[in-house]
Amino acid sequence: MAEHNILGKKGEDKAVVYLETKGYRIVERNWTFHGYEIDIIAEDEDFIVFTEVKTRATDEWGNPEDAIGRQRMRRMINSASHYLKINWIDKPARFDIISIIWNEGKAELEHFEDAFMAFL
């Protein structure tokens, strides 16, 4: 596995632990459907939460969350729409971003709840 893939997996694992400690129930990880992919699908009392995790070894090139552009947001929205239809889910959806920077072996995690709307 390439080093960036290892770092990404490590970040997703950290994000899952973080979400679980916040009371979320993890429903799916790396859910794919016809080329669409969502890193983490979780639930809390009010929402089904579609989460994109961005992990970087350094912030030298900017914050990880800045790498999520409009095209990625549209793909997440389309993915979520498929997921909700396939699974007959009638719970409000929310789109979150978890940004992680590994700094000297420690993760600096930032959680952006309701990071963008589905009206792009």
C-alpha positions in Angstrom: 0.0 0.0 0.0 1.3 3.4 -0.9 2.4 5.7 1.9 -0.4 8.3 1.3 -3.0 5.4 1.4 -1.5 4.2 4.7 -1.8 7.8 6.1 -5.4 8.1 4.8 -6.4 4.8 6.5 -4.7 5.9 9.7 -6.7 9.2 9.5 -10.0 7.4 8.9 -9.3 5.0 11.8 -8.7 8.1 14.1 -11.9 9.7 12.8 -14.0 6.6 13.6 -12.7 6.5 17.1 -13.3 10.2 17.5 -16.9 9.9 16.2 -17.6 6.9 18.4 -16.4 8.8 21.5 -18.8 11.6 20.5 -21.8 9.1 20.6 -22.1 8.5 16.9 -22.9 5.0 15.6 -20.7 4.0 12.6 -22.9 2.5 9.9 -20.5 2.1 7.0 -16.8 2.8 6.2 -15.6 3.4 2.6 -19.0 2.8 1.2 -18.9 2.6 -2.6 -21.6 2.5 -5.3 -20.9 2.7 -9.0 -17.8 4.9 -8.6 -19.1 6.9 -5.7 -17.4 6.7 -2.3 -18.1 8.0 1.2 -15.4 7.6 3.8 -17.7 7.3 6.9 -21.4 7.0 7.3 -22.6 7.5 10.8 -25.7 8.3 12.8 -26.5 10.4 15.8 -29.9 10.9 17.3 -31.0 13.5 14.7 -29.0 12.8 11.5 -27.4 10.4 9.2 -24.0 11.9 8.7 -21.9 11.5 5.6 -18.3 12.3 6.5 -15.3 13.0 4.3 -11.9 12.6 6.1 -8.9 14.4 4.8 -5.5 13.5 6.4 -2.2 15.2 5.8 1.3 14.7 7.2 1.8 18.4 7.4 -0.1 21.7 6.8 2.7 22.9 4.5 0.3 22.9 1.5 -2.7 24.3 3.4 -5.4 22.8 5.6 -6.7 19.4 4.6 -10.3 20.5 4.5 -9.4 23.1 1.8 -8.8 20.1 -0.6 -12.5 19.4 -0.7 -13.8 21.4 -3.7 -17.3 21.8 -5.2 -16.8 18.7 -7.4 -16.1 16.5 -4.4 -19.0 18.0 -2.6 -21.3 17.2 -5.5 -20.0 13.6 -5.6 -20.7 13.2 -1.9 -24.2 14.6 -2.3 -24.9 12.2 -5.2 -23.4 9.3 -3.2 -25.5 10.1 -0.2 -28.6 10.3 -2.4 -28.0 6.8 -3.7 -27.3 5.5 -0.2 -30.5 7.0 1.2 -32.6 5.6 -1.6 -31.0 2.1 -1.6 -31.4 1.8 2.1 -34.9 3.4 2.4 -33.6 6.0 5.0 -35.9 8.9 5.8 -33.7 10.6 8.3 -32.3 14.1 7.7 -28.8 14.0 6.2 -25.8 16.1 7.1 -22.4 16.4 5.5 -19.4 16.7 7.7 -15.6 17.0 7.2 -13.0 15.7 9.5 -9.5 17.3 8.9 -6.5 15.6 10.4 -2.9 16.6 10.5 -0.3 14.2 11.9 2.2 16.4 13.7 5.1 14.5 15.3 3.1 11.3 15.7 0.1 13.1 17.2 -3.2 13.7 15.3 -4.6 17.3 15.3 -8.2 16.6 14.4 -10.8 19.2 13.5 -14.5 18.3 13.0 -16.6 20.5 10.7 -20.2 19.6 11.4 -22.7 20.5 8.6 -19.7 21.6 6.5 -21.8 22.1 3.3 -25.4 22.0 2.1 -26.8 19.7 -0.5 -27.9 22.6 -2.7 -24.8 22.9 -4.8 
